[in-house]
Amino acid sequence: MITGLLFVQALTFSVLSGIVASNKNRDMFGWGIIGFIFGLFGFIAAIAVGEAEEVQSSSRQRNQPSGAREFDPDEHEKKCPMCAEYIKLEARRCKHCGHEFSKEEVERQVEEIRESVKGSESASEGEKDERNYKSDEYDTEEILSTHDFNGVGMCEDCDYTREYVKANNYVCPGS
């Protein structure tokens, strides 16, 4: 009777440790064995360990040349022409006012930003006009005010995205 009870307890902690480990991107089977052998202590250890980093994304970044990044539309925003709030680049409807964008318009905006990012990466690899890049002591809002951003978050004068301007403290030469 006691053996059966200990077996059920070990099985319970095994399953719980495996579930906790799986939620933290860890090996569910390995942590299940630890929970089975060590019981409550294995379960506590599974709770205490941190979340594992995704190996696939870090290895993909290591294989890319330095400075080169894959275009991610989630990192970019566009300004709604109706309510002037910023929304995700791929959004088809503004979450603030409900304004709808056509599928073609969204695809065009994504492509424009993709080309802009590609152009700004190639421009950053070449010669920069250092006069337009300000040190970190300058106010970000002041720098952003030198640009004329249109509905897709790209300056009409210098063709740089809002994110690029903020990251590099770039003052628009057209201002």
Secondary structure, 3 states (H helix, E strand, C coil): CHHHHHHHHHHHHHHHHHHHHHHCCCCHHHHHHHHHHHCHHHHHHHHHCCCCCCHHHHHHHHHCCCCCCCCCHHHCEEECCCCCCEEECCCCECCCCCCECCHHHHHHHHHHHHHHHHHHHHHHHCCCCHHHECCCCCCHHHHHCCCCECCCCEECCCCCEHHHHHHHCECCCCC
